[in-house]
Amino acid sequence: MQIGHAKELWPLALLKELVDNALDACESAGIAPVIEVEVDENSFTVRDNGPGIPAKTLEDSLNYLLRVSDKSFYVSPTRGQQGNALKTVWAAPFVVNGNGHVDVWTRGEHHIIETSINRLTQKPKISHRTEPEIVKNGTSIQIYWPGINQLIRTETYYSYKFPEEAKRFIQEYAALNPHARFKIADKVFEPTDPTWKKWIPSDPTSPHWYTPELLRDLIAAYIVKERADGKAKTVREFVSEFRGLAGTAKQKEVVGNMAKMYLHDFVIESNDEVDMEKVSLLLAAMKKESSPPKPAVLGIIGKDHIKNWMIKYANAAEKSIEYRHKKSVSIDGLPHVAEMAFAVLNNDNDKRRIVSGLNWSPTLVLPAEEISALLQKMRFDPHDPVIVFFHIARPRFQFVDRGKTRLEL
C-alpha cells in the first residue's frame, strides 16, 4: 500500500526512494550531489556524498507504530514527500524474500538491520545493531535482494532485468538534474550545469501553498511530535519557519494576541481536535503579511540541458528537437513550471521512449491518464522511433492513490 506498485517493481521503487533522498539531502546541505549506484547478483547499493543520516532518523524509521511525520505534511516542491521511505526499505525485502537484510554506512557507524519472523507469535521482528566504521562522508545503503540481476516478469509491466532498468532510470535522473553527477556500472553522467538553481528542500515553505485543512494537519503533526519528545513550539516559532515571515515585525503582526500561545493551545480539550477557527485566522494573517512565490523560483531545467541529453543518450536527431516550457499559477493558487520536449530518433528501429518526471524525479509509470490520452491523440505509438520528455515542478500534487503513482492533473 505504501509503495503503490506491484511487488515486481519494488526494487525500482526502492531505488527511486534512495536516490530521491540522497539528492534532497545533498541539496539541503548545499553540496553538489554525487550519486553512485552498484548492482551485483544479490544486492544493490546507493551511495551519496551528503551529510549522512542521523542515528535517530534510522531508529525512528524502525518503529512501525510511529506513522506521523511533520515532513509528510510540509508543502514543498521536493522529490519525496512520502515520509516513510526508510520504512519501506526495511520491509520490502522481508515481504518478498521472507527475510530482510539492509546495511547502512553513515556518520562513522555501520548499521546492520535484519527483518525476520517470530515463529511463535507469527509477527515480524527487526534486529538493529551497529558497529564502528570509518566513513568519510555521505551515506551508503545496501539492500540484499537474492536474484536481483535475473529477469523479472510481471503482469502489469514489461519483463525486465534490474541492472539494465536501473541504468535507464539513472540516465533519466541525469536528464532531470543538470547539477548532479551520477554513476552506475561503467556509465558516468557528468553535471552540465553545477551552478544550476532550483527550489531546495531546506527553503522555507510558503503559507500561500496551504489550505486551512493542510495547515491544520501540519500543526497536528507538530503537536504529536511534541507529545513524543516534550519539546513545545510556540505559534511565533511556527510562523517564523514560513517564507516571507522571518522578520520580527511581521511575526508580531501575524500572531497578534496569540503571541504567548503554543501550538498545543490550538487543541480543543473536549474532543482533542485542532481548532479550525484559530487555524483559519492564523493562515489568513500569514498570507496577508507575505507574498506568494512566483513560478520562476521553482527552477527550470532548460532547453540546452534537455537537448544535449536527448542527443547524447537518446540518439535524437538534433534538427528534430522541439522544446516548450510554461510558467503559470493553477486555479488552486499553486505555481508550476511545465517543460516538454520531443524528438525523432536517428535509428528507425528504435521504439518510442517516454521520460516523465515530477519535481526532478523520474516516475516509474506514466503518472496521469491525460498524458496517455495525449500520446494516443498525437499518434505517438509504441513502435515509433520518437522520444517524448515532460517534467512538472509544483509545491503539491494531487494524487488519487496512497502510493502516489497516479496524478490528478
ABEGO torsion letter per residue (X at the ends): XAAGBBAAAAAAAAAAAAAAAAAAAAAAAGBBBBBBBBBBAABBBBBBABAEBBAAAAAAAABAABABBAAAABBBBBABGAGAAAAAAAAAAAAAAGBBBBBBBBGGBBBBBBBBBBAAAGBBBBBBBBBBBBBABEBBBBBBBBGAABBBBBAABBBBBAAAAAAAAAAAAAAABAABBBBBEABBBBBABAABBBBBAABBBBAAABBAAAAAAAAAAAAAAAAAAGBBBBAAAAAAABBGAABAAAAAAAAEAAAABBAAAABBAAAGBBBAAAAAAAAAAAAAABBBBBAAAAEBAEAAAAAAAAAAAAGBBAAABBBBBBBBBBAAGBBBBBBBBBBBBABAABBBBBBBBBGGBBBABBABAAAAAAAAAAGBBAABBBBBBBBBBBABBBBABAAGABBBX
